[in-house]
Amino acid sequence: MYFISLASGSSGNCACIGSGETNIIVDCGISARSIEKGLAAIDVTPDMVSGILITHEHSDHIKGVGTFSKKYQIPVYGTIETLAAMKRSPYGKAVPMELLMNISPDYSFNIGEIEISASEVSHDAAHPVCYRLTDGIRTVAMATDLGEYDITTVEHLSNADIVYLESNYDPEMLMVGNYPYYLKQRIDGAKGHLSNEVSAELAEKILHPSLSHIILAHLSKENNFPEIAVQTYKNMLNNCKDRVVCNAEITVALRDCPSDVIRL
C-alpha cells in the first residue's frame, strides 16, 4: 500500500492512496493539471484512478474535481449533503450526475480491493467526513478540517499504519496575527481547525507500536511553521504518559507540491 500527499493547506488539498491495481484520490483541491503531474511522479496515470473521495465542499478540497472527474470519467464519493453542496459550486457543477456516489458514515464500502469507511467530523460544512482506507493488511487513516475531536475520531484513527492528521495552527501565532477577529474565532472554534497542541493530544491517544508514519497536514501558511508543529509532536512523544513504544516518523505534508511517497 502507498500514500502520497500531492498538496495540503488552505490553497489546496489532494492525496492519493493505492494498493495493487486500485488508486484512490482523497479531495481534489488543486487543478487537474497539478493532479496529473503529481500522479505521474508515482507512475500513476489518471485512467488508473478508481475513485475520488471528497471530505467536504470547501473550495480548497474540490477546486479541480469538476475538470478531473469529467475528463477521466472517475466516480466521486461523498455524503449526499456534501455532493449536493459541491454541485452548487462552480468547481463541482461539471461532475456528471452519473458519477456521483453517495456514502454514509454508518457503512463501509469498497473501491476495488480497498475498503473505505468514513467518520463524521466537526467542521463548518454541509456534512463533512474523514476517511480510513485499508487493503486488509495495511491501513491509512486521515482526519483534517475538524475543530474538535471525540471518541469516534479516536477510534477512526486507531491501529493505522499511516495517520494523516491536521495540525493547522499555533495558538499564539493565530491570536497575534493579522486575521480579523471573526476569522480567528472560526479557526479556533469547535467547527474550525485543530491547533498543534490539540492535534498532538489526539495523536497521543492513538499511538501504537506498528504506527510507522504520522503526517502533519493542512498547516496554516500564516499561523504556523512546520518546525513548531513537529516540535509540538516531539514534545508529546517525549512526555507521553503511557510511554507507548512508538517510533513513528513525523513529517509535514507540503503545501503546494507532492511530498515523498510512503510505501508499506
Backbone as JSON, one array per atom type, in Angstrom:
{
  "sequence": "MYFISLASGSSGNCACIGSGETNIIVDCGISARSIEKGLAAIDVTPDMVSGILITHEHSDHIKGVGTFSKKYQIPVYGTIETLAAMKRSPYGKAVPMELLMNISPDYSFNIGEIEISASEVSHDAAHPVCYRLTDGIRTVAMATDLGEYDITTVEHLSNADIVYLESNYDPEMLMVGNYPYYLKQRIDGAKGHLSNEVSAELAEKILHPSLSHIILAHLSKENNFPEIAVQTYKNMLNNCKDRVVCNAEITVALRDCPSDVIRL",
  "N": [[0.85, -1.19, 0.0], [0.45, 2.31, -0.68], [1.02, 5.81, 0.05], [0.59, 9.19, -0.78], [0.87, 12.66, -0.4], [-0.33, 15.16, -2.4], [-0.81, 17.84, -2.21], [-1.3, 20.12, 0.49], [-3.08, 22.22, 2.46], [-4.49, 25.55, 2.94], [-4.63, 26.53, 0.38], [-5.08, 24.39, -1.24], [-5.93, 20.9, -1.32], [-5.02, 17.52, -1.65], [-4.66, 14.06, -1.95], [-3.27, 10.8, -2.57], [-3.94, 7.35, -2.46], [-3.06, 3.97, -2.68], [-3.25, 0.49, -3.65], [-2.1, -2.43, -5.03], [-3.96, -2.84, -7.92], [-5.6, -0.7, -7.51], [-6.2, 2.71, -7.2], [-6.78, 5.59, -5.35], [-8.05, 8.83, -5.0], [-8.08, 11.34, -2.55], [-9.87, 14.09, -2.01], [-9.89, 16.91, -4.22], [-8.5, 19.47, -4.44], [-6.78, 20.95, -5.96], [-5.59, 21.95, -9.23], [-6.58, 20.09, -12.18], [-4.42, 19.64, -13.86], [-2.27, 19.82, -12.09], [-2.81, 17.63, -10.47], [-2.52, 15.54, -12.32], [0.21, 15.83, -12.88], [1.33, 15.31, -10.36], [0.53, 12.65, -9.96], [1.9, 11.43, -12.03], [4.46, 11.39, -11.08], [4.54, 9.2, -9.48], [4.14, 7.2, -11.18], [1.47, 6.76, -11.9], [-1.28, 6.93, -13.96], [-4.05, 9.06, -14.91], [-6.18, 7.45, -15.84], [-5.91, 5.24, -14.33], [-6.97, 5.77, -11.9], [-9.38, 4.93, -9.57], [-11.41, 6.08, -8.07], [-12.69, 9.07, -6.48], [-12.58, 10.53, -3.37], [-14.41, 12.78, -1.47], [-14.04, 15.02, 1.15], [-15.35, 17.32, 2.1], [-17.15, 20.27, 0.94], [-15.68, 22.66, 0.63], [-13.73, 25.06, -1.19], [-10.95, 24.61, -1.29], [-10.81, 21.92, -1.31], [-12.18, 20.91, -3.43], [-11.52, 22.13, -5.8], [-10.45, 21.21, -8.25], [-12.1, 19.11, -8.97], [-14.31, 18.99, -10.74], [-13.29, 19.31, -13.39], [-11.32, 17.26, -13.47], [-12.7, 14.85, -12.8], [-14.73, 14.74, -14.78], [-13.22, 14.75, -17.16], [-11.82, 12.32, -17.05], [-13.74, 10.51, -16.4], [-14.24, 9.62, -13.69], [-15.61, 8.21, -10.8], [-17.13, 10.06, -8.1], [-17.12, 10.26, -4.66], [-19.01, 10.94, -1.73], [-20.75, 12.33, 1.14], [-24.32, 12.69, 0.88], [-25.15, 15.29, 1.35], [-22.76, 16.72, 1.09], [-22.09, 16.23, -1.61], [-24.26, 17.44, -2.88], [-23.88, 20.12, -2.13], [-21.42, 20.49, -3.34], [-22.09, 20.28, -6.06], [-23.45, 22.63, -6.39], [-21.47, 24.42, -6.44], [-19.18, 26.37, -8.41], [-16.93, 24.89, -8.94], [-17.63, 22.23, -8.78], [-19.84, 21.7, -10.34], [-19.54, 20.63, -12.87], [-19.2, 17.92, -12.65], [-20.46, 14.92, -13.85], [-23.79, 13.74, -13.24], [-24.15, 10.99, -13.12], [-21.8, 10.09, -12.13], [-21.73, 10.62, -9.46], [-21.53, 9.39, -6.22], [-23.19, 8.44, -3.44], [-22.27, 8.27, -0.02], [-22.3, 6.89, 3.31], [-21.54, 7.63, 6.7], [-22.13, 5.51, 8.31], [-21.7, 3.11, 7.1], [-19.34, 0.91, 5.6], [-17.54, 0.71, 2.47], [-16.41, -0.57, -0.69], [-13.82, 0.19, -3.0], [-12.53, -1.2, -5.64], [-9.92, -3.17, -4.45], [-9.72, -1.97, -2.05], [-11.01, -1.21, 1.11], [-13.2, 1.15, 2.47], [-14.01, 3.44, 5.01], [-16.0, 6.02, 6.45], [-15.93, 8.83, 8.66], [-17.7, 11.09, 10.67], [-16.9, 14.56, 11.07], [-16.24, 17.57, 12.97], [-16.9, 20.42, 11.52], [-17.34, 23.47, 9.64], [-19.2, 22.82, 7.41], [-21.36, 21.18, 4.97], [-21.87, 18.32, 5.43], [-19.41, 17.09, 6.64], [-16.71, 14.68, 6.43], [-14.12, 12.33, 7.39], [-11.68, 9.97, 6.18], [-10.91, 6.44, 6.2], [-8.8, 3.98, 5.02], [-8.17, 0.7, 3.86], [-6.35, -2.16, 2.78], [-6.74, -4.56, 3.81], [-4.49, -5.46, 4.93], [-2.69, -3.33, 5.4], [-3.27, -0.01, 6.7], [-4.5, 3.26, 6.15], [-5.28, 6.16, 7.83], [-7.14, 9.13, 7.93], [-7.61, 12.54, 8.94], [-8.68, 15.67, 8.69], [-9.5, 19.2, 8.83], [-11.2, 19.75, 11.16], [-12.65, 20.99, 14.08], [-12.71, 20.07, 16.63], [-12.33, 16.97, 18.47], [-13.64, 13.65, 19.11], [-14.55, 10.57, 20.81], [-15.22, 8.96, 18.67], [-13.6, 9.93, 16.63], [-11.09, 9.24, 17.65], [-11.3, 6.44, 17.6], [-11.55, 6.09, 14.86], [-8.99, 6.74, 13.95], [-7.39, 4.91, 15.18], [-5.05, 2.16, 15.42], [-3.87, 2.3, 12.88], [-1.51, 2.2, 10.14], [-0.45, 4.37, 8.82], [-1.01, 7.68, 9.68], [-2.7, 10.54, 8.83], [-2.94, 13.67, 9.76], [-4.54, 16.64, 10.78], [-2.78, 19.58, 11.69], [-3.12, 22.46, 12.25], [-2.67, 25.17, 13.25], [-0.65, 27.41, 15.26], [-1.55, 28.46, 18.39], [-0.7, 30.94, 19.6], [0.47, 32.34, 17.46], [-1.77, 32.61, 15.85], [-3.45, 34.26, 17.43], [-2.01, 36.68, 17.66], [-1.71, 37.4, 15.1], [-2.6, 38.81, 11.82], [-5.18, 38.23, 11.03], [-8.71, 38.95, 10.81], [-10.86, 39.35, 13.69], [-13.21, 37.75, 13.68], [-12.5, 35.67, 11.99], [-10.37, 34.51, 13.31], [-11.79, 33.52, 15.49], [-13.38, 31.64, 14.19], [-11.47, 29.77, 13.17], [-10.36, 28.87, 15.55], [-12.52, 27.74, 16.73], [-15.12, 25.26, 17.54], [-15.94, 24.19, 15.15], [-13.9, 24.62, 13.44], [-10.54, 24.37, 13.03], [-7.81, 22.14, 13.98], [-5.47, 22.91, 16.48], [-1.85, 22.84, 16.86], [-1.27, 21.79, 19.41], [-3.67, 20.5, 20.24], [-3.94, 18.67, 18.2], [-1.64, 17.07, 18.64], [-2.33, 16.1, 21.14], [-4.54, 14.52, 20.46], [-3.21, 12.68, 18.8], [-1.62, 11.37, 20.68], [-3.4, 9.65, 21.85], [-3.72, 7.62, 20.06], [-1.42, 6.27, 19.6], [0.64, 3.49, 18.8], [2.67, 0.5, 18.61], [2.96, -0.32, 15.9], [2.48, 1.84, 14.33], [3.72, 3.62, 11.74], [4.07, 6.05, 10.39], [3.35, 9.46, 10.96], [1.72, 12.01, 9.52], [1.71, 15.38, 9.37], [-0.81, 17.62, 8.61], [-2.44, 20.11, 6.51], [-1.32, 22.55, 7.4], [-1.33, 25.91, 8.44], [-0.4, 28.67, 6.44], [-0.03, 31.23, 7.37], [-0.27, 31.08, 10.15], [1.34, 29.21, 11.37], [4.33, 27.21, 11.64], [6.22, 24.65, 10.09], [8.29, 23.63, 11.71], [7.49, 24.29, 14.3], [5.12, 22.81, 14.57], [6.08, 20.14, 14.29], [7.86, 20.03, 16.47], [6.09, 20.3, 18.58], [4.82, 17.85, 18.45], [7.01, 16.15, 18.92], [7.58, 16.85, 21.54], [5.29, 15.86, 22.72], [5.62, 13.08, 22.29], [7.92, 12.62, 23.77], [7.0, 13.11, 26.31], [4.99, 11.36, 26.72], [2.35, 9.99, 28.5], [1.61, 7.32, 28.79], [3.8, 6.03, 27.91], [4.06, 4.65, 25.51], [5.58, 2.46, 23.22], [6.62, 3.82, 20.42], [7.78, 4.45, 17.32], [7.17, 6.14, 15.26], [7.62, 7.91, 12.23], [7.67, 11.38, 11.92], [6.35, 13.67, 9.78], [5.78, 16.51, 7.59], [3.11, 17.39, 5.52], [3.5, 18.82, 2.38], [2.75, 22.13, 1.19], [2.25, 23.03, -1.5], [3.2, 21.19, -3.33], [4.02, 17.77, -4.25], [4.57, 15.49, -1.53], [7.05, 13.17, -0.24], [6.59, 9.83, -1.4], [5.07, 7.27, 0.5], [5.63, 3.94, 1.04], [4.33, 0.86, 2.02]],
  "CA": [[0.0, 0.0, 0.0], [1.24, 3.53, -0.69], [0.33, 7.07, 0.33], [1.31, 10.41, -1.14], [0.14, 13.92, -0.35], [0.0, 15.98, -3.56], [-0.87, 19.22, -1.72], [-2.01, 20.17, 1.76], [-3.13, 23.56, 3.02], [-5.67, 26.33, 2.58], [-4.64, 26.78, -1.06], [-5.48, 23.19, -1.95], [-5.66, 19.62, -0.66], [-5.19, 16.36, -2.5], [-3.79, 12.94, -1.6], [-3.54, 9.58, -3.32], [-3.66, 6.11, -1.74], [-3.26, 2.86, -3.59], [-2.81, -0.87, -3.32], [-2.33, -3.3, -6.18], [-4.48, -2.18, -9.1], [-6.55, 0.33, -7.1], [-5.65, 4.0, -6.81], [-7.89, 6.43, -4.91], [-7.71, 10.21, -4.64], [-8.87, 11.97, -1.49], [-10.02, 15.52, -2.28], [-9.34, 17.45, -5.47], [-8.45, 20.9, -4.2], [-5.78, 21.56, -6.85], [-6.0, 21.84, -10.62], [-6.44, 18.79, -12.81], [-3.06, 19.52, -14.37], [-1.38, 19.55, -10.95], [-3.07, 16.25, -10.07], [-1.88, 14.7, -13.33], [1.67, 15.92, -12.68], [1.66, 14.61, -9.12], [0.36, 11.21, -10.17], [2.96, 10.96, -12.92], [5.67, 11.2, -10.28], [4.5, 7.86, -8.89], [3.81, 6.3, -12.3], [0.02, 6.5, -11.96], [-1.96, 7.77, -14.93], [-5.43, 9.32, -14.47], [-7.09, 6.34, -16.15], [-5.71, 4.21, -13.31], [-7.64, 6.2, -10.68], [-10.66, 4.22, -9.46], [-12.43, 6.87, -7.41], [-12.31, 10.3, -5.78], [-13.3, 10.72, -2.12], [-14.48, 14.19, -1.09], [-14.32, 15.17, 2.58], [-16.36, 18.36, 2.22], [-17.29, 21.05, -0.28], [-14.93, 23.91, 0.58], [-13.03, 25.16, -2.47], [-9.61, 24.04, -1.24], [-10.92, 20.46, -1.38], [-12.9, 20.48, -4.65], [-11.21, 23.07, -6.88], [-10.2, 20.53, -9.52], [-12.88, 17.88, -9.1], [-15.17, 19.0, -11.92], [-12.49, 19.06, -14.59], [-10.62, 15.97, -13.42], [-13.67, 13.76, -12.83], [-15.4, 14.7, -16.08], [-12.25, 14.42, -18.2], [-11.42, 10.92, -17.0], [-14.91, 9.72, -16.02], [-13.93, 8.98, -12.42], [-16.68, 8.4, -9.8], [-16.85, 10.95, -6.98], [-17.82, 9.77, -3.48], [-19.15, 11.86, -0.62], [-22.09, 12.29, 1.72], [-25.31, 13.28, -0.02], [-25.15, 16.74, 1.56], [-21.52, 17.25, 0.52], [-22.18, 16.2, -3.07], [-25.23, 18.46, -3.29], [-23.21, 21.41, -2.0], [-20.37, 20.51, -4.35], [-22.72, 20.52, -7.36], [-23.86, 24.04, -6.45], [-20.25, 25.22, -6.54], [-18.64, 26.43, -9.77], [-15.88, 23.9, -9.09], [-18.14, 20.87, -8.82], [-21.04, 21.52, -11.17], [-19.22, 19.9, -14.1], [-19.17, 16.47, -12.42], [-21.7, 14.31, -14.34], [-24.62, 13.18, -12.19], [-23.99, 9.53, -13.04], [-20.55, 9.78, -11.45], [-21.86, 10.95, -8.05], [-21.77, 8.21, -5.41], [-23.46, 8.81, -2.05], [-21.77, 7.38, 1.02], [-22.8, 7.16, 4.65], [-20.57, 7.29, 7.74], [-22.55, 4.31, 9.04], [-21.43, 1.9, 6.32], [-18.11, 0.86, 4.82], [-17.75, 0.33, 1.08], [-15.17, -0.94, -1.37], [-13.43, 0.6, -4.34], [-11.52, -2.2, -5.97], [-9.5, -4.01, -3.34], [-9.59, -1.14, -0.85], [-12.22, -0.97, 1.89], [-13.2, 2.54, 2.94], [-15.04, 3.86, 5.96], [-16.0, 7.46, 6.68], [-16.3, 9.22, 10.01], [-18.1, 12.49, 10.72], [-16.02, 15.48, 11.78], [-16.85, 18.84, 13.36], [-16.39, 21.48, 10.66], [-18.44, 24.28, 9.14], [-19.55, 22.4, 6.06], [-22.68, 20.55, 4.89], [-21.8, 17.06, 6.16], [-18.01, 16.7, 6.41], [-16.22, 13.4, 6.95], [-12.74, 11.95, 7.1], [-11.69, 8.62, 5.62], [-9.99, 5.39, 6.61], [-8.68, 3.08, 3.88], [-7.36, -0.47, 4.15], [-6.35, -3.26, 1.8], [-6.84, -5.78, 4.6], [-3.19, -5.69, 5.56], [-2.23, -2.02, 5.86], [-4.36, 0.96, 6.85], [-4.24, 4.7, 6.19], [-6.39, 6.89, 8.45], [-6.98, 10.56, 7.67], [-8.55, 13.44, 9.6], [-8.35, 17.09, 8.61], [-10.64, 20.11, 8.85], [-12.06, 19.49, 12.29], [-12.36, 21.93, 15.15], [-12.58, 19.31, 17.86], [-12.43, 15.54, 18.23], [-14.35, 12.89, 20.13], [-14.16, 9.17, 20.87], [-15.36, 8.41, 17.32], [-12.38, 10.31, 15.91], [-10.01, 8.4, 18.18], [-11.5, 5.09, 17.07], [-11.3, 6.16, 13.42], [-7.56, 6.84, 13.71], [-6.66, 3.87, 15.93], [-4.5, 0.96, 14.79], [-3.5, 2.53, 11.48], [-0.08, 2.21, 9.85], [-0.17, 5.76, 8.48], [-2.04, 8.64, 10.13], [-2.59, 11.85, 8.19], [-3.73, 14.39, 10.77], [-4.43, 18.09, 10.76], [-2.08, 20.33, 12.73], [-3.32, 23.66, 11.45], [-2.17, 26.48, 13.68], [-0.08, 27.67, 16.58], [-2.5, 29.42, 19.0], [-0.13, 32.27, 19.82], [0.6, 32.99, 16.16], [-3.12, 32.97, 15.41], [-4.0, 35.36, 18.22], [-1.28, 37.93, 17.43], [-1.62, 37.61, 13.66], [-3.37, 39.87, 11.17], [-6.53, 37.82, 10.67], [-9.78, 39.63, 11.56], [-11.26, 38.62, 14.89], [-14.21, 36.71, 13.39], [-11.81, 34.54, 11.37], [-9.65, 33.85, 14.4], [-12.78, 32.75, 16.24], [-13.8, 30.49, 13.38], [-10.39, 28.79, 13.14], [-10.15, 28.35, 16.9], [-13.79, 27.24, 17.24], [-15.43, 23.83, 17.51], [-16.14, 23.77, 13.76], [-12.79, 25.18, 12.68], [-9.38, 23.53, 12.76], [-7.06, 21.69, 15.16], [-4.17, 23.52, 16.76], [-0.76, 21.87, 17.04], [-1.38, 21.15, 20.72], [-4.82, 19.58, 20.27], [-3.59, 17.6, 17.28], [-0.71, 16.17, 19.34], [-3.12, 15.45, 22.2], [-5.29, 13.46, 19.8], [-2.26, 11.66, 18.36], [-1.16, 10.58, 21.83], [-4.41, 8.65, 22.17], [-3.79, 6.55, 19.06], [-0.09, 5.71, 19.42], [0.82, 2.04, 19.0], [3.98, 0.12, 18.08], [3.01, -0.52, 14.45], [2.26, 3.11, 13.64], [5.02, 3.92, 11.13], [4.18, 7.43, 9.92], [2.36, 10.48, 11.28], [1.91, 13.1, 8.58], [1.0, 16.57, 9.83], [-1.46, 18.12, 7.4], [-3.24, 21.33, 6.5], [-0.69, 23.61, 8.19], [-1.61, 27.27, 8.0], [0.75, 29.41, 5.96], [0.11, 32.45, 8.15], [-0.38, 30.89, 11.6], [2.08, 28.03, 11.8], [5.58, 26.84, 10.99], [6.43, 23.2, 10.2], [9.19, 23.32, 12.83], [6.71, 24.38, 15.54], [4.21, 21.66, 14.6], [6.85, 18.92, 14.54], [8.39, 20.08, 17.83], [4.96, 20.02, 19.47], [4.65, 16.39, 18.44], [8.15, 15.53, 19.59], [7.38, 17.06, 22.97], [4.25, 14.91, 23.14], [6.19, 11.74, 22.32], [8.88, 12.56, 24.88], [6.31, 13.19, 27.59], [3.8, 10.5, 26.63], [2.03, 9.47, 29.82], [1.54, 5.85, 28.78], [5.1, 5.53, 27.49], [3.87, 3.68, 24.43], [6.73, 2.35, 22.33], [6.18, 4.24, 19.1], [8.88, 5.06, 16.58], [6.59, 6.69, 14.04], [8.29, 9.05, 11.62], [6.78, 12.53, 11.86], [6.68, 14.55, 8.65], [4.77, 17.54, 7.29], [2.64, 17.4, 4.14], [3.87, 20.08, 1.76], [1.6, 22.97, 0.85], [1.95, 23.22, -2.91], [3.87, 20.2, -4.19], [3.92, 16.44, -3.64], [5.51, 15.02, -0.51], [7.61, 11.87, -0.59], [5.64, 8.73, -1.35], [5.32, 6.28, 1.56], [5.22, 2.6, 0.62], [4.34, -0.09, 3.14]],
  "C": [[0.89, 1.24, 0.0], [0.37, 4.72, -0.35], [1.21, 8.21, -0.13], [0.37, 11.6, -1.01], [0.6, 14.76, -1.54], [-0.01, 17.47, -3.21], [-1.67, 19.22, -0.44], [-1.93, 21.58, 2.34], [-4.33, 24.32, 2.51], [-5.74, 26.67, 1.1], [-5.01, 25.55, -1.87], [-5.06, 21.92, -1.25], [-5.95, 18.47, -1.61], [-4.19, 15.29, -2.07], [-4.18, 11.74, -2.44], [-3.08, 8.37, -2.51], [-3.92, 4.97, -2.7], [-2.74, 1.55, -3.05], [-3.12, -1.76, -4.51], [-2.78, -2.51, -7.39], [-5.39, -1.0, -8.77], [-5.81, 1.58, -6.63], [-6.81, 4.95, -6.51], [-7.36, 7.81, -4.53], [-8.63, 10.68, -3.54], [-8.77, 13.48, -1.66], [-9.28, 15.95, -3.54], [-9.29, 18.97, -5.36], [-7.37, 21.63, -4.99], [-6.23, 21.32, -8.28], [-5.82, 20.43, -11.16], [-5.03, 18.58, -13.32], [-2.08, 19.2, -13.25], [-1.57, 18.12, -10.45], [-2.37, 15.29, -11.03], [-0.37, 14.67, -13.14], [2.1, 15.17, -11.43], [1.56, 13.11, -9.27], [1.48, 10.64, -11.05], [4.24, 10.67, -12.16], [5.71, 9.83, -9.62], [4.03, 6.83, -9.92], [2.35, 5.85, -12.28], [-0.57, 7.46, -12.98], [-3.41, 7.98, -14.49], [-6.4, 8.18, -14.75], [-6.93, 5.18, -15.18], [-6.37, 4.57, -11.98], [-9.05, 5.62, -10.65], [-11.76, 5.05, -8.83], [-11.83, 8.09, -6.73], [-13.19, 10.42, -4.54], [-13.26, 12.2, -1.76], [-14.85, 14.28, 0.39], [-15.41, 16.2, 2.83], [-16.21, 19.33, 1.06], [-16.52, 22.36, -0.33], [-13.97, 23.89, -0.62], [-11.63, 24.53, -2.43], [-9.61, 22.51, -1.21], [-11.61, 19.98, -2.66], [-12.52, 21.3, -5.88], [-11.03, 22.39, -8.24], [-11.1, 19.36, -9.82], [-13.72, 17.85, -10.36], [-14.4, 18.64, -13.18], [-11.9, 17.66, -14.59], [-11.6, 14.8, -13.54], [-14.31, 13.62, -14.21], [-14.45, 14.24, -17.18], [-11.93, 12.94, -18.24], [-12.53, 9.98, -16.54], [-14.66, 8.91, -14.74], [-15.07, 9.24, -11.43], [-16.22, 9.25, -8.62], [-17.73, 10.55, -5.8], [-17.86, 10.84, -2.4], [-20.52, 11.71, 0.0], [-23.05, 13.02, 0.79], [-25.33, 14.8, 0.11], [-23.9, 17.39, 0.95], [-21.6, 17.3, -1.0], [-23.16, 17.24, -3.59], [-24.6, 19.85, -3.22], [-22.11, 21.57, -3.04], [-20.95, 20.84, -5.73], [-23.19, 21.96, -7.51], [-22.66, 24.97, -6.6], [-19.79, 25.27, -8.0], [-17.55, 25.39, -10.01], [-16.43, 22.48, -9.29], [-19.3, 20.64, -9.77], [-20.78, 20.72, -12.44], [-19.2, 18.39, -13.9], [-20.49, 15.87, -12.9], [-22.47, 13.62, -13.22], [-24.39, 11.68, -12.02], [-22.69, 9.13, -12.34], [-20.6, 10.09, -9.95], [-22.28, 9.72, -7.25], [-21.97, 8.62, -3.95], [-22.89, 7.78, -1.1], [-22.34, 7.81, 2.37], [-21.72, 6.8, 5.67], [-20.91, 6.0, 8.48], [-22.17, 3.01, 8.34], [-20.09, 2.01, 5.6], [-18.44, 0.43, 3.4], [-16.4, 0.05, 0.45], [-15.04, -0.23, -2.7], [-12.28, -0.31, -4.71], [-11.2, -3.04, -4.76], [-9.36, -3.24, -2.03], [-10.94, -0.92, -0.18], [-12.11, 0.41, 2.54], [-14.32, 2.74, 3.95], [-14.87, 5.35, 6.21], [-16.43, 7.73, 8.11], [-16.62, 10.71, 10.01], [-17.09, 13.32, 11.51], [-16.76, 16.8, 12.03], [-16.2, 19.97, 12.57], [-17.56, 22.24, 10.06], [-18.72, 24.02, 7.66], [-20.85, 21.59, 6.13], [-22.75, 19.25, 5.69], [-20.4, 16.48, 5.98], [-17.65, 15.38, 7.06], [-14.71, 13.31, 6.74], [-12.77, 10.46, 6.74], [-10.6, 7.73, 6.21], [-9.97, 4.36, 5.48], [-7.77, 1.91, 4.23], [-7.45, -1.48, 3.02], [-6.44, -4.6, 2.52], [-5.56, -6.12, 5.32], [-2.67, -4.39, 6.19], [-3.4, -1.03, 5.86], [-3.82, 2.38, 6.88], [-5.47, 5.37, 6.78], [-6.12, 8.38, 8.35], [-8.0, 11.37, 8.45], [-8.02, 14.86, 9.51], [-9.63, 17.9, 8.64], [-11.65, 19.72, 9.92], [-11.66, 20.41, 13.44], [-12.19, 21.28, 16.5], [-12.69, 17.83, 17.52], [-13.19, 14.89, 19.36], [-13.89, 11.44, 20.07], [-14.27, 8.5, 19.5], [-14.13, 8.73, 16.48], [-11.21, 9.45, 16.35], [-10.11, 7.0, 17.61], [-11.17, 5.04, 15.58], [-9.8, 6.12, 13.12], [-6.75, 5.7, 14.34], [-6.18, 2.73, 15.04], [-4.23, 1.1, 13.3], [-1.98, 2.49, 11.35], [0.4, 3.62, 9.51], [-1.33, 6.61, 8.98], [-1.72, 10.0, 9.52], [-3.52, 12.77, 8.96], [-3.47, 15.89, 10.72], [-3.67, 18.63, 11.97], [-2.0, 21.76, 12.2], [-2.6, 24.9, 11.94], [-1.52, 26.43, 15.06], [-0.97, 28.73, 17.23], [-1.95, 30.83, 19.18], [0.02, 33.03, 18.51], [-0.76, 33.43, 15.64], [-3.61, 34.22, 16.12], [-3.31, 36.7, 17.95], [-1.18, 38.27, 15.95], [-2.59, 38.65, 13.14], [-4.78, 39.47, 10.76], [-7.55, 38.65, 11.43], [-10.29, 38.73, 12.68], [-12.24, 37.49, 14.59], [-13.55, 35.48, 12.8], [-10.98, 33.78, 12.4], [-10.59, 32.98, 15.22], [-13.2, 31.5, 15.48], [-12.74, 29.4, 13.4], [-10.24, 28.1, 14.48], [-11.41, 27.71, 17.48], [-13.99, 25.75, 17.04], [-15.65, 23.3, 16.1], [-15.06, 24.34, 12.85], [-11.71, 24.17, 12.39], [-8.68, 23.14, 14.06], [-5.75, 22.46, 15.28], [-3.11, 22.43, 16.87], [-0.93, 21.08, 18.34], [-2.51, 20.13, 20.77], [-4.57, 18.41, 19.33], [-2.66, 16.58, 17.96], [-1.41, 15.43, 20.47], [-3.93, 14.3, 21.63], [-4.35, 12.33, 19.38], [-1.79, 10.78, 19.5], [-2.13, 9.45, 22.15], [-4.42, 7.47, 21.19], [-2.4, 5.97, 18.76], [-0.1, 4.2, 19.63], [2.1, 1.63, 18.27], [4.07, 0.01, 16.57], [2.74, 0.75, 13.65], [3.61, 3.58, 13.07], [5.18, 5.38, 10.73], [3.02, 8.27, 10.46], [2.67, 11.67, 10.38], [1.06, 14.28, 9.05], [0.49, 17.34, 8.62], [-2.16, 19.45, 7.63], [-2.66, 22.43, 7.39], [-1.01, 24.97, 7.59], [-0.32, 27.95, 7.56], [1.04, 30.62, 6.84], [0.25, 32.21, 9.65], [0.36, 29.66, 12.12], [3.42, 27.96, 11.08], [5.74, 25.33, 11.13], [7.28, 22.83, 11.41], [8.44, 23.34, 14.16], [5.8, 23.17, 15.67], [4.95, 20.37, 14.95], [7.38, 18.9, 15.97], [7.3, 19.82, 18.84], [4.72, 18.52, 19.57], [5.79, 15.69, 19.15], [8.06, 15.69, 21.1], [6.35, 16.08, 23.51], [4.84, 13.5, 23.27], [7.16, 11.58, 23.5], [8.2, 12.52, 26.24], [5.06, 12.3, 27.65], [3.55, 9.81, 27.97], [2.07, 7.94, 29.86], [2.85, 5.21, 28.36], [4.96, 4.42, 26.45], [5.13, 3.65, 23.57], [6.24, 2.66, 20.92], [7.32, 4.99, 18.43], [8.4, 5.66, 15.26], [7.42, 7.87, 13.54], [7.29, 10.19, 11.48], [7.24, 13.45, 10.74], [5.54, 15.54, 8.44], [4.41, 17.45, 5.81], [2.91, 18.79, 3.55], [2.65, 20.81, 1.21], [1.25, 22.92, -0.64], [2.73, 22.31, -3.85], [3.81, 18.84, -3.48], [4.98, 16.2, -2.56], [6.1, 13.7, -1.0], [6.53, 10.79, -0.49], [6.05, 7.77, -0.25], [4.79, 4.94, 1.06], [5.38, 1.63, 1.78], [4.34, -1.51, 2.62]]
}
